[in-house]
Amino acid sequence: MSTPTSAELMKTAYLALVKESIVPADPRVVAGAALAAIALLAPDHAQALPAGFGGDAERDAAWLAERVADLPPPWPVLGAMARATCTAHVGLRTPKSGQAMRGLMTGKPVSALGFNVYPLADGRFGVFEVIKGASGDASGLRVGDVLLRLDGERATRQVPLLMPLYTLHAGAEVPLELERAGVPATVVLRVVKADVSPVESRVLDDGIAYLRVRWFARSDDAEHDTAALARRALTALAAQGARGLILDLRSALGGMGEVSLASALCDDDVVYSIKQPLSQPPRPVKREGERLWPARPIVVLQNEQTISAGEALTLSLRELAHAKVVGRTSAGGLTEGHFVELADGHALMVPNGAVVGPVTGEIPAGYSVKPDIDVPNPTLEELLSGRDRQLDAARAALARGPASH
């Protein structure tokens, strides 16, 4: 089979984004990102979109294809197009990013960022977690920093925002432009290899169990398997007599293992179902393992960067364990992606299926989980003072009494 030309690659990618995806992208947004990226590669190719662009996908794809016909494989352009959609489960997989994501999902990450962000009220991103010993901490990043640019690219509502950094191996350096206490600053993120756990747990001072999940990895090594770590923590938390559980999935990356974790918290045989493609009947996803958490109330914390496996877990727990959901509407990743193969180990992921609620039998609107109790993310002032309004709201929800099981 011959290698596709740059024009063919552009046409395939554009049509996948605006026509094949079950969350179609705005044609003008995608094309605008393409032209901006093309101009960086070849300034003499700078051009505005023609009048009427967006009315005919095939015609538009052909027009864009002409813009790259004399260029080498336009991987930076296709990557910019995918990022511009700001849609969960849309992205360009490169050989490097594919290796990194496989490592993260199998418990063998290539490096450890060790920090996390969420959107502030003004649309910027605040650093809310810096893990001791990992890259962010070793580079001088602090809770309360505002992330403005990553390696020169403006921090936008890309979902999830930090994903490109997870492709970096130990030793890489990336400039992060920040605002710290209102003053511009630059931190060079020096990527290190560190053993950062995807799970953290403790009993809070009011007798409530707290379980934090940062990402979902499935590994043969129980010390790096998210579900195994979480199930062990749940057993210990229940044994300590915790009267309720707060499951913190804020800014949790996707991955694998959410089914086993859901099974530890409910009794039902079907955790959720999947329709892929949407024209097919739902396929049930069966439980994995026995229930470990007793009939005590559960509250799930989520935000706009909670994606994929975290969203599916939240949906299951709301419908099966009557969990309350606190925070912000999730990322919109209750979808199943498939890869459109391109060339040279590159592929474009677009969603073509969806997660179905196990009780309602419905696909949630916007492919996202809306909170039962909507609570804005903490402000910068709250971050710096150690206050967490969403965690406070979760504790208050548990204090109002046990949910019906």
KEKE-3310 file (N, C-alpha, C; in steps of 0.2 Angstrom, whole numbers, plus 5000, padded with zeros to 4 digits):
npx = (5004:5003:5011:5000:4998:5002:4991:4981:4981:4977:4964:4958:4959:4952:4939:4936:4936:4926:4915:4914:4915:4906:4904:4904:4916:4918:4918:4925:4933:4942:4948:4953:4963:4971:4976:4983:4993:4999:5004:5015:5023:5025:5027:5023:5012:5001:4984:4967:4951:4940:4925:4910:4915:4913:4901:4900:4907:4915:4920:4926:4936:4944:4949:4957:4966:4973:4981:4991:4997:5010:5019:5029:5023:5010:5010:5011:5001:4989:4989:4987:4974:4966:4968:4961:4948:4944:4939:4934:4943:4947:4961:4978:4987:5004:5019:5027:5018:5009:5017:5019:5006:5002:5011:5007:4994:4997:5003:5016:5023:5032:5038:5036:5025:5018:5009:4994:4980:4966:4952:4950:4939:4940:4944:4957:4971:4973:4986:4983:4988:5003:5015:5026:5043:5041:5041:5035:5037:5050:5055:5051:5037:5022:5008:4994:5000:4997:4994:4999:5006:5011:5026:5027:5014:4998:4989:4974:4956:4958:4955:4962:4971:4985:4989:4999:5011:5013:5019:5032:5049:5060:5072:5068:5065:5054:5048:5037:5025:5020:5009:5012:5007:5001:5012:5021:5030:5042:5044:5055:5051:5058:5059:5057:5059:5049:5041:5026:5010:4995:4984:4978:4974:4965:4958:4947:4946:4934:4929:4926:4929:4942:4946:4957:4959:4970:4974:4969:4976:4980:4988:5000:5007:5002:5006:5005:4993:4979:4965:4968:4975:4966:4955:4961:4963:4950:4946:4953:4949:4936:4937:4942:4931:4925:4912:4907:4911:4921:4925:4937:4939:4944:4951:4955:4964:4960:4959:4961:4952:4942:4930:4933:4935:4922:4915:4919:4911:4898:4884:4879:4877:4880:4890:4890:4885:4890:4888:4893:4897:4885:4874:4872:4866:4866:4881:4883:4894:4902:4903:4918:4925:4922:4911:4917:4916:4905:4887:4887:4886:4891:4900:4905:4918:4921:4927:4929:4940:4939:4939:4933:4937:4935:4923:4914:4915:4909:4896:4892:4892:4883:4871:4870:4875:4869:4876:4881:4885:4897:4903:4909:4903:4908:4921:4915:4918:4911:4912:4917:4932:4939:4952:4957:4967:4982:4997:5014:5014:5005:4989:4972:4962:4945:4928:4916:4907:4897:4895:4883:4870:4868:4856:4847:4848:4851:4861:4870:4867:4877:4887:4893:4894:4883:4884:4876:4876:4881:4896:4908:4925:4939:4945:4960:4964:4958:4965:4978:4976:4973:4960:4946:4933:4924:4927:4923:4909:4906:4908:4898:4887:4888:4886:4873:4866:4864:4864:4850:4851)
npy = (4994:5011:5026:5038:5054:5071:5079:5070:5065:5076:5078:5066:5068:5080:5077:5067:5073:5083:5077:5062:5060:5058:5069:5082:5093:5111:5117:5129:5132:5121:5122:5135:5133:5124:5132:5142:5134:5129:5141:5143:5133:5136:5151:5158:5152:5157:5161:5166:5159:5155:5163:5156:5144:5129:5125:5114:5099:5090:5098:5108:5100:5097:5109:5113:5103:5106:5116:5110:5102:5103:5101:5092:5077:5083:5083:5092:5101:5093:5089:5101:5104:5094:5097:5110:5107:5104:5093:5079:5063:5066:5067:5067:5053:5050:5041:5043:5048:5038:5028:5034:5035:5022:5017:5025:5020:5007:5006:5010:5023:5035:5046:5057:5069:5075:5085:5095:5103:5115:5123:5141:5153:5164:5157:5154:5143:5135:5129:5116:5105:5098:5086:5079:5077:5074:5079:5093:5098:5096:5106:5118:5122:5128:5126:5136:5143:5151:5144:5149:5147:5133:5127:5137:5137:5143:5140:5132:5128:5114:5097:5083:5096:5094:5083:5083:5084:5072:5064:5066:5061:5057:5069:5078:5096:5109:5125:5133:5146:5157:5164:5171:5175:5186:5191:5189:5174:5162:5145:5132:5116:5102:5087:5072:5055:5047:5038:5040:5038:5033:5034:5040:5040:5043:5045:5058:5072:5072:5059:5054:5045:5047:5046:5048:5048:5049:5045:5031:5016:5000:4986:4972:4972:4975:4986:4996:4996:5004:5001:4990:4996:5005:4997:4990:5001:5005:4994:4996:5008:5006:4997:5005:5011:5022:5034:5037:5040:5050:5051:5057:5063:5073:5082:5069:5059:5048:5030:5013:5002:5006:4999:4988:4996:5002:4991:4987:4996:4994:4982:4977:4968:4973:4986:4997:5001:5000:5008:5006:5006:5020:5015:5002:4989:4992:4986:4976:4980:4970:4967:4967:4958:4957:4966:4978:4990:4995:4997:5012:5030:5038:5051:5059:5069:5080:5088:5100:5094:5081:5065:5053:5037:5041:5048:5038:5030:5038:5040:5027:5025:5035:5030:5017:5016:5026:5038:5055:5068:5080:5096:5102:5101:5087:5082:5078:5066:5053:5044:5032:5030:5028:5024:5032:5027:5034:5037:5031:5027:5036:5041:5046:5050:5048:5050:5037:5030:5028:5029:5021:5024:5013:5010:5020:5018:5027:5038:5051:5068:5078:5070:5069:5071:5079:5088:5084:5093:5109:5116:5129:5129:5130:5147:5157:5163:5154:5142:5146:5148:5136:5131:5122:5123:5114:5101:5104:5106:5093:5086:5092:5087:5073:5074:5078:5066:5048:5042:5035:5017)
npz = (5000:4996:5003:5010:5002:5008:5005:5005:5018:5025:5020:5025:5038:5041:5037:5046:5058:5057:5052:5053:5067:5082:5089:5081:5075:5074:5058:5054:5065:5066:5053:5054:5064:5057:5046:5053:5059:5047:5042:5051:5047:5034:5029:5017:5013:5020:5022:5021:5026:5013:5007:5013:5018:5026:5023:5015:5017:5010:4999:5007:5013:5002:4998:5009:5008:4997:5002:5008:5000:4994:5004:5017:5026:5036:5051:5062:5059:5058:5071:5078:5073:5079:5092:5093:5093:5106:5112:5120:5119:5106:5096:5090:5088:5089:5086:5097:5107:5108:5113:5126:5132:5132:5141:5153:5155:5158:5169:5169:5167:5157:5163:5177:5180:5191:5195:5194:5187:5186:5178:5182:5187:5177:5166:5165:5171:5186:5197:5207:5214:5219:5219:5230:5226:5212:5195:5194:5207:5209:5200:5205:5204:5211:5222:5217:5208:5191:5176:5161:5148:5139:5134:5125:5119:5121:5136:5135:5134:5131:5132:5140:5148:5151:5144:5133:5140:5146:5137:5138:5141:5155:5159:5149:5145:5148:5145:5156:5156:5168:5181:5196:5211:5205:5197:5182:5178:5174:5174:5172:5167:5172:5168:5177:5183:5193:5207:5207:5215:5208:5217:5232:5249:5264:5281:5285:5297:5302:5302:5289:5275:5263:5246:5233:5216:5203:5190:5179:5178:5172:5178:5179:5190:5206:5214:5205:5199:5197:5201:5209:5220:5224:5228:5239:5247:5250:5257:5269:5273:5276:5286:5296:5301:5294:5290:5278:5261:5251:5235:5225:5210:5203:5189:5185:5174:5160:5156:5161:5171:5179:5180:5189:5200:5202:5204:5217:5224:5223:5220:5208:5193:5180:5175:5167:5150:5133:5118:5102:5086:5087:5081:5085:5096:5114:5123:5137:5150:5161:5179:5189:5201:5219:5229:5241:5249:5262:5265:5265:5263:5248:5240:5225:5219:5205:5191:5177:5170:5173:5165:5153:5159:5172:5171:5167:5178:5188:5183:5184:5198:5202:5197:5202:5215:5221:5223:5227:5216:5216:5211:5196:5179:5170:5158:5146:5140:5140:5130:5117:5109:5092:5081:5067:5055:5049:5043:5044:5058:5064:5069:5070:5083:5085:5092:5091:5098:5113:5131:5141:5153:5167:5173:5169:5155:5146:5136:5142:5141:5131:5133:5145:5163:5174:5188:5204:5214:5211:5212:5211:5206:5217:5221:5217:5229:5239:5236:5239:5253:5257:5257:5252:5243:5236:5242:5254:5252:5248:5260:5268:5261:5264:5278:5279:5280:5276:5259:5250:5248)
capx = (5000:5007:5010:4996:5001:5000:4984:4976:4981:4973:4957:4955:4959:4947:4933:4935:4934:4919:4909:4914:4915:4899:4904:4907:4919:4916:4923:4929:4938:4947:4951:4957:4969:4975:4979:4988:4999:5002:5008:5021:5028:5027:5024:5021:5005:4996:4978:4961:4946:4936:4918:4905:4918:4909:4895:4901:4913:4920:4923:4931:4942:4948:4952:4962:4971:4977:4985:4997:4999:5017:5022:5030:5018:5008:5008:5009:4995:4984:4988:4983:4967:4963:4968:4957:4941:4943:4934:4937:4944:4950:4968:4983:4992:5010:5023:5030:5013:5006:5021:5019:5000:5002:5015:5003:4988:4999:5007:5023:5023:5039:5040:5031:5023:5016:5005:4988:4977:4959:4951:4948:4933:4942:4946:4964:4971:4977:4989:4980:4991:5010:5017:5033:5048:5040:5044:5033:5040:5058:5056:5049:5030:5019:5000:4992:5002:4992:4998:4998:5008:5015:5031:5025:5008:4994:4985:4967:4952:4960:4954:4964:4976:4992:4991:5005:5017:5014:5023:5039:5053:5064:5077:5066:5064:5049:5046:5030:5024:5015:5008:5013:5005:5000:5018:5023:5036:5044:5047:5057:5049:5063:5055:5060:5056:5048:5036:5020:5005:4988:4979:4979:4968:4965:4952:4947:4946:4927:4927:4924:4935:4944:4950:4959:4962:4973:4973:4967:4981:4979:4995:5001:5010:4997:5008:5004:4987:4974:4960:4970:4977:4960:4951:4965:4962:4943:4945:4956:4945:4930:4939:4943:4924:4923:4905:4905:4916:4922:4929:4940:4941:4945:4956:4958:4965:4956:4963:4958:4952:4936:4925:4935:4934:4915:4913:4920:4907:4891:4883:4876:4881:4882:4892:4887:4885:4893:4885:4899:4894:4879:4868:4872:4863:4871:4884:4884:4901:4901:4907:4925:4927:4917:4910:4921:4913:4898:4882:4888:4885:4897:4900:4910:4920:4923:4927:4929:4945:4938:4937:4934:4936:4933:4916:4911:4914:4905:4890:4890:4891:4877:4865:4870:4876:4865:4881:4880:4891:4898:4908:4907:4901:4914:4924:4912:4921:4907:4912:4922:4935:4942:4958:4958:4974:4985:5003:5020:5012:5001:4982:4968:4957:4938:4923:4911:4902:4895:4893:4875:4869:4866:4849:4842:4848:4852:4867:4870:4867:4884:4892:4896:4891:4882:4884:4870:4877:4886:4901:4913:4932:4942:4948:4967:4965:4957:4970:4984:4975:4972:4953:4943:4925:4921:4928:4918:4902:4906:4908:4892:4882:4888:4883:4865:4863:4866:4860:4846:4854)
capy = (5000:5017:5030:5044:5061:5076:5081:5064:5065:5082:5077:5061:5070:5085:5074:5063:5078:5087:5073:5056:5060:5059:5076:5085:5099:5117:5117:5135:5132:5117:5125:5141:5130:5122:5138:5145:5129:5129:5147:5143:5129:5139:5158:5160:5148:5161:5162:5167:5155:5157:5164:5150:5138:5126:5123:5107:5096:5087:5104:5111:5096:5097:5116:5112:5098:5110:5121:5106:5097:5103:5101:5086:5075:5089:5081:5097:5104:5089:5090:5108:5104:5090:5101:5115:5104:5104:5088:5073:5057:5068:5068:5064:5049:5049:5035:5045:5049:5032:5024:5037:5034:5015:5017:5027:5016:5000:5007:5011:5030:5037:5051:5059:5076:5076:5091:5095:5110:5115:5130:5146:5157:5168:5153:5152:5137:5136:5123:5114:5099:5097:5080:5080:5073:5073:5084:5099:5100:5097:5111:5124:5124:5129:5127:5143:5146:5151:5141:5153:5144:5127:5126:5143:5137:5146:5136:5133:5123:5108:5092:5086:5101:5092:5077:5082:5083:5065:5060:5068:5056:5060:5073:5084:5102:5112:5131:5135:5153:5157:5170:5169:5181:5192:5193:5184:5170:5156:5139:5127:5110:5097:5080:5067:5049:5046:5033:5043:5033:5036:5033:5043:5039:5044:5047:5065:5072:5071:5052:5053:5042:5051:5042:5052:5044:5053:5042:5024:5011:4992:4983:4966:4974:4978:4992:5001:4995:5009:4998:4986:5001:5008:4992:4989:5007:5005:4989:4998:5014:5003:4994:5010:5014:5028:5034:5039:5040:5055:5049:5063:5062:5080:5082:5063:5056:5042:5024:5007:4999:5009:4994:4985:5001:5003:4984:4987:5000:4992:4975:4976:4964:4977:4992:5002:4998:5004:5008:5007:5013:5022:5012:4996:4989:4992:4980:4977:4979:4966:4969:4964:4958:4958:4973:4979:4995:4993:5002:5019:5035:5040:5057:5059:5075:5080:5095:5100:5090:5074:5063:5046:5032:5044:5050:5032:5028:5043:5038:5021:5026:5039:5026:5010:5017:5032:5043:5062:5071:5087:5100:5105:5096:5084:5084:5076:5060:5047:5042:5027:5032:5023:5027:5033:5026:5039:5034:5031:5026:5041:5040:5051:5047:5052:5046:5034:5026:5031:5025:5021:5023:5006:5010:5024:5015:5033:5042:5057:5074:5081:5064:5072:5070:5085:5087:5085:5100:5112:5120:5132:5127:5135:5153:5157:5164:5148:5138:5148:5147:5129:5130:5118:5123:5108:5096:5106:5104:5085:5084:5094:5082:5067:5076:5078:5059:5043:5041:5029:5012)
capz = (5000:4995:5008:5008:5001:5013:5003:5007:5025:5027:5019:5029:5045:5042:5037:5052:5064:5056:5049:5056:5075:5085:5092:5075:5076:5070:5052:5053:5070:5063:5047:5056:5067:5051:5042:5058:5059:5040:5041:5055:5043:5027:5029:5011:5012:5024:5018:5024:5024:5008:5009:5012:5020:5032:5020:5011:5020:5005:4996:5011:5014:4996:4998:5014:5005:4992:5006:5011:4994:4993:5011:5020:5030:5040:5057:5067:5057:5060:5079:5079:5071:5084:5099:5092:5094:5113:5113:5123:5114:5100:5096:5085:5091:5086:5089:5104:5112:5109:5118:5132:5134:5134:5148:5158:5156:5160:5176:5167:5164:5155:5168:5182:5180:5198:5196:5191:5186:5184:5176:5186:5184:5172:5160:5166:5174:5192:5199:5213:5217:5217:5223:5232:5223:5205:5191:5196:5213:5208:5196:5208:5203:5217:5222:5217:5201:5186:5170:5155:5142:5140:5129:5120:5117:5126:5139:5133:5137:5129:5137:5146:5146:5152:5141:5129:5144:5148:5132:5139:5145:5160:5156:5145:5149:5145:5149:5158:5158:5174:5185:5203:5215:5201:5194:5177:5180:5170:5177:5167:5170:5171:5169:5181:5184:5200:5208:5210:5215:5206:5222:5239:5254:5272:5285:5287:5304:5304:5301:5282:5271:5257:5241:5227:5210:5198:5183:5179:5175:5173:5178:5183:5197:5210:5217:5200:5196:5200:5204:5215:5225:5227:5232:5245:5251:5252:5263:5275:5275:5279:5293:5301:5303:5290:5290:5272:5256:5246:5230:5222:5203:5199:5184:5184:5168:5159:5156:5162:5178:5182:5181:5195:5206:5203:5207:5224:5228:5221:5219:5201:5188:5174:5178:5162:5144:5128:5111:5098:5085:5090:5078:5088:5103:5119:5125:5144:5153:5167:5185:5190:5208:5224:5233:5247:5253:5265:5263:5268:5258:5243:5236:5220:5217:5199:5188:5170:5168:5174:5159:5151:5164:5178:5170:5167:5185:5191:5180:5187:5205:5203:5196:5205:5222:5223:5225:5225:5212:5218:5208:5189:5174:5167:5151:5139:5138:5140:5123:5115:5103:5088:5078:5060:5054:5044:5040:5048:5065:5066:5069:5073:5087:5086:5096:5087:5102:5119:5137:5142:5160:5168:5176:5165:5149:5142:5135:5145:5137:5130:5134:5151:5170:5177:5196:5208:5218:5207:5216:5207:5208:5222:5219:5219:5236:5242:5235:5243:5260:5259:5258:5246:5244:5233:5247:5260:5250:5248:5267:5270:5258:5268:5284:5279:5281:5271:5253:5250:5244)
cpx = (5004:5006:5005:5000:4999:4993:4979:4976:4977:4966:4954:4954:4953:4940:4931:4933:4928:4914:4909:4913:4908:4898:4907:4910:4917:4921:4927:4934:4943:4951:4956:4963:4974:4979:4985:4994:5003:5007:5015:5026:5030:5023:5021:5014:5000:4990:4972:4956:4942:4929:4914:4909:4914:4903:4895:4907:4918:4923:4928:4937:4947:4952:4958:4968:4976:4982:4992:5000:5007:5022:5024:5024:5016:5006:5007:5003:4989:4983:4985:4976:4963:4962:4962:4949:4939:4938:4937:4937:4945:4957:4972:4987:4998:5014:5025:5024:5009:5010:5020:5012:4999:5006:5011:4998:4990:5003:5014:5025:5031:5042:5034:5030:5022:5013:4999:4985:4970:4958:4948:4942:4934:4944:4954:4965:4976:4980:4986:4983:4998:5013:5024:5037:5047:5042:5041:5036:5047:5059:5053:5042:5027:5011:4999:4995:4997:4996:4995:5000:5012:5020:5029:5018:5003:4989:4977:4963:4953:4958:4958:4970:4983:4994:4997:5011:5018:5018:5031:5043:5057:5070:5075:5065:5059:5047:5039:5030:5019:5014:5008:5012:5004:5006:5020:5030:5036:5047:5049:5056:5054:5060:5059:5056:5055:5042:5030:5014:4999:4983:4982:4973:4970:4958:4952:4945:4938:4924:4925:4930:4936:4948:4951:4962:4964:4973:4971:4972:4979:4986:4995:5004:5005:4999:5007:4998:4982:4969:4962:4972:4971:4956:4955:4963:4955:4942:4948:4952:4939:4931:4940:4936:4922:4915:4902:4911:4916:4927:4931:4942:4942:4951:4959:4958:4961:4961:4959:4958:4946:4931:4927:4933:4926:4912:4914:4915:4900:4890:4881:4880:4884:4884:4890:4887:4888:4889:4891:4899:4887:4873:4867:4869:4868:4874:4886:4892:4900:4906:4914:4926:4921:4916:4914:4919:4906:4893:4882:4888:4892:4895:4906:4912:4923:4924:4928:4934:4944:4935:4937:4932:4933:4925:4912:4910:4909:4897:4887:4888:4884:4871:4864:4871:4873:4870:4879:4886:4891:4904:4906:4906:4908:4916:4920:4915:4918:4906:4917:4925:4937:4947:4957:4965:4976:4991:5009:5019:5008:4994:4978:4963:4950:4933:4918:4906:4901:4894:4886:4874:4866:4859:4845:4842:4849:4859:4866:4871:4874:4889:4896:4891:4890:4881:4877:4870:4883:4890:4907:4920:4934:4945:4956:4968:4963:4962:4976:4983:4973:4964:4951:4936:4922:4922:4923:4911:4901:4905:4901:4886:4882:4885:4876:4862:4865:4861:4856:4850:4849)
cpy = (5006:5022:5036:5050:5065:5078:5076:5064:5071:5081:5072:5064:5075:5082:5070:5067:5081:5083:5066:5055:5061:5065:5080:5092:5105:5117:5123:5135:5127:5119:5131:5138:5127:5127:5141:5140:5129:5135:5147:5138:5132:5146:5160:5157:5152:5163:5162:5161:5158:5158:5157:5144:5136:5123:5116:5104:5093:5093:5107:5107:5096:5104:5116:5108:5102:5114:5117:5102:5097:5103:5094:5084:5080:5087:5087:5101:5100:5089:5096:5108:5100:5094:5107:5113:5105:5099:5082:5067:5059:5070:5065:5060:5048:5043:5037:5045:5043:5028:5027:5035:5026:5014:5019:5023:5009:5000:5008:5018:5031:5042:5052:5066:5078:5083:5091:5102:5109:5122:5134:5149:5161:5164:5151:5146:5137:5129:5121:5108:5099:5092:5080:5075:5072:5079:5091:5102:5101:5103:5118:5126:5124:5129:5134:5146:5146:5149:5145:5150:5138:5126:5131:5143:5139:5140:5137:5128:5116:5103:5085:5091:5098:5086:5077:5082:5076:5061:5062:5063:5060:5063:5079:5090:5106:5119:5132:5142:5153:5164:5168:5175:5187:5194:5187:5181:5165:5151:5134:5120:5105:5091:5075:5061:5048:5041:5037:5039:5037:5036:5036:5042:5041:5045:5054:5066:5072:5064:5050:5050:5046:5047:5046:5047:5049:5051:5034:5020:5004:4989:4976:4967:4978:4985:4998:5001:5000:5006:4994:4990:5004:5003:4991:4995:5007:5000:4992:5004:5011:5000:4999:5014:5020:5028:5036:5040:5046:5052:5055:5061:5068:5080:5075:5061:5050:5036:5018:5005:5002:5004:4990:4989:5001:4996:4984:4992:4999:4985:4973:4972:4968:4984:4998:4998:5003:5003:5010:5003:5014:5018:5005:4995:4990:4986:4981:4976:4976:4968:4965:4964:4959:4965:4973:4985:4994:4998:5008:5024:5037:5047:5057:5067:5075:5087:5094:5096:5083:5070:5055:5041:5035:5046:5043:5029:5032:5041:5032:5021:5030:5034:5020:5011:5023:5038:5050:5064:5078:5090:5103:5099:5094:5085:5082:5070:5053:5044:5036:5029:5027:5027:5026:5032:5031:5036:5035:5031:5031:5039:5045:5048:5051:5047:5044:5030:5030:5026:5026:5020:5016:5005:5014:5021:5021:5035:5049:5063:5077:5076:5066:5070:5077:5084:5088:5092:5103:5117:5122:5129:5132:5141:5152:5158:5158:5143:5139:5147:5140:5127:5127:5118:5117:5102:5098:5104:5097:5083:5086:5089:5076:5068:5076:5071:5055:5043:5035:5023:5007)
cpz = (5000:5001:5006:5007:5007:5011:5006:5014:5028:5026:5023:5036:5046:5042:5043:5058:5063:5054:5052:5064:5077:5088:5086:5078:5072:5064:5052:5059:5068:5058:5049:5060:5062:5048:5047:5058:5053:5040:5045:5051:5037:5027:5023:5009:5016:5019:5022:5022:5018:5011:5008:5015:5026:5029:5017:5013:5015:5001:5000:5012:5008:4996:5003:5011:5001:4996:5008:5006:4993:4999:5013:5024:5036:5047:5062:5065:5059:5068:5081:5078:5076:5090:5098:5093:5101:5115:5116:5118:5107:5100:5091:5089:5086:5089:5096:5109:5113:5114:5125:5136:5136:5141:5154:5160:5159:5166:5175:5164:5163:5160:5173:5183:5188:5200:5192:5191:5185:5182:5181:5183:5178:5166:5161:5170:5180:5194:5206:5217:5214:5222:5224:5228:5215:5201:5193:5202:5213:5204:5199:5207:5210:5216:5222:5211:5196:5180:5164:5148:5143:5133:5123:5118:5123:5129:5138:5136:5134:5134:5136:5144:5146:5148:5137:5133:5146:5143:5133:5143:5150:5156:5151:5149:5144:5149:5150:5160:5163:5176:5192:5207:5211:5197:5189:5180:5175:5174:5172:5170:5168:5173:5172:5181:5191:5201:5211:5209:5212:5211:5229:5243:5261:5275:5287:5294:5307:5303:5294:5278:5264:5252:5235:5222:5205:5191:5184:5175:5177:5172:5181:5189:5201:5213:5211:5196:5200:5204:5210:5221:5228:5231:5239:5250:5254:5258:5269:5278:5279:5286:5298:5303:5299:5289:5283:5268:5252:5241:5225:5215:5199:5195:5183:5176:5167:5160:5157:5169:5182:5184:5187:5201:5207:5206:5215:5228:5226:5220:5212:5197:5182:5177:5174:5155:5139:5121:5106:5092:5088:5087:5081:5094:5108:5121:5132:5146:5160:5173:5185:5197:5212:5226:5239:5251:5255:5262:5266:5262:5254:5240:5231:5219:5210:5196:5180:5166:5170:5168:5158:5157:5170:5177:5170:5174:5189:5189:5184:5194:5206:5202:5200:5213:5225:5226:5223:5221:5214:5213:5201:5184:5171:5160:5145:5136:5139:5133:5122:5108:5098:5083:5070:5058:5048:5040:5045:5056:5068:5065:5072:5077:5087:5089:5091:5091:5109:5125:5139:5150:5162:5171:5171:5157:5144:5141:5138:5140:5137:5132:5141:5157:5173:5184:5199:5212:5214:5211:5212:5210:5213:5218:5220:5226:5240:5242:5239:5251:5262:5259:5251:5247:5241:5238:5253:5258:5250:5255:5270:5267:5262:5275:5285:5279:5275:5265:5254:5245:5242)
residu = (MET:SER:THR:PRO:THR:SER:ALA:GLU:LEU:MET:LYS:THR:ALA:TYR:LEU:ALA:LEU:VAL:LYS:GLU:SER:ILE:VAL:PRO:ALA:ASP:PRO:ARG:VAL:VAL:ALA:GLY:ALA:ALA:LEU:ALA:ALA:ILE:ALA:LEU:LEU:ALA:PRO:ASP:HIS:ALA:GLN:ALA:LEU:PRO:ALA:GLY:PHE:GLY:GLY:ASP:ALA:GLU:ARG:ASP:ALA:ALA:TRP:LEU:ALA:GLU:ARG:VAL:ALA:ASP:LEU:PRO:PRO:PRO:TRP:PRO:VAL:LEU:GLY:ALA:MET:ALA:ARG:ALA:THR:CYS:THR:ALA:HIS:VAL:GLY:LEU:ARG:THR:PRO:LYS:SER:GLY:GLN:ALA:MET:ARG:GLY:LEU:MET:THR:GLY:LYS:PRO:VAL:SER:ALA:LEU:GLY:PHE:ASN:VAL:TYR:PRO:LEU:ALA:ASP:GLY:ARG:PHE:GLY:VAL:PHE:GLU:VAL:ILE:LYS:GLY:ALA:SER:GLY:ASP:ALA:SER:GLY:LEU:ARG:VAL:GLY:ASP:VAL:LEU:LEU:ARG:LEU:ASP:GLY:GLU:ARG:ALA:THR:ARG:GLN:VAL:PRO:LEU:LEU:MET:PRO:LEU:TYR:THR:LEU:HIS:ALA:GLY:ALA:GLU:VAL:PRO:LEU:GLU:LEU:GLU:ARG:ALA:GLY:VAL:PRO:ALA:THR:VAL:VAL:LEU:ARG:VAL:VAL:LYS:ALA:ASP:VAL:SER:PRO:VAL:GLU:SER:ARG:VAL:LEU:ASP:ASP:GLY:ILE:ALA:TYR:LEU:ARG:VAL:ARG:TRP:PHE:ALA:ARG:SER:ASP:ASP:ALA:GLU:HIS:ASP:THR:ALA:ALA:LEU:ALA:ARG:ARG:ALA:LEU:THR:ALA:LEU:ALA:ALA:GLN:GLY:ALA:ARG:GLY:LEU:ILE:LEU:ASP:LEU:ARG:SER:ALA:LEU:GLY:GLY:MET:GLY:GLU:VAL:SER:LEU:ALA:SER:ALA:LEU:CYS:ASP:ASP:ASP:VAL:VAL:TYR:SER:ILE:LYS:GLN:PRO:LEU:SER:GLN:PRO:PRO:ARG:PRO:VAL:LYS:ARG:GLU:GLY:GLU:ARG:LEU:TRP:PRO:ALA:ARG:PRO:ILE:VAL:VAL:LEU:GLN:ASN:GLU:GLN:THR:ILE:SER:ALA:GLY:GLU:ALA:LEU:THR:LEU:SER:LEU:ARG:GLU:LEU:ALA:HIS:ALA:LYS:VAL:VAL:GLY:ARG:THR:SER:ALA:GLY:GLY:LEU:THR:GLU:GLY:HIS:PHE:VAL:GLU:LEU:ALA:ASP:GLY:HIS:ALA:LEU:MET:VAL:PRO:ASN:GLY:ALA:VAL:VAL:GLY:PRO:VAL:THR:GLY:GLU:ILE:PRO:ALA:GLY:TYR:SER:VAL:LYS:PRO:ASP:ILE:ASP:VAL:PRO:ASN:PRO:THR:LEU:GLU:GLU:LEU:LEU:SER:GLY:ARG:ASP:ARG:GLN:LEU:ASP:ALA:ALA:ARG:ALA:ALA:LEU:ALA:ARG:GLY:PRO:ALA:SER:HIS)
# end
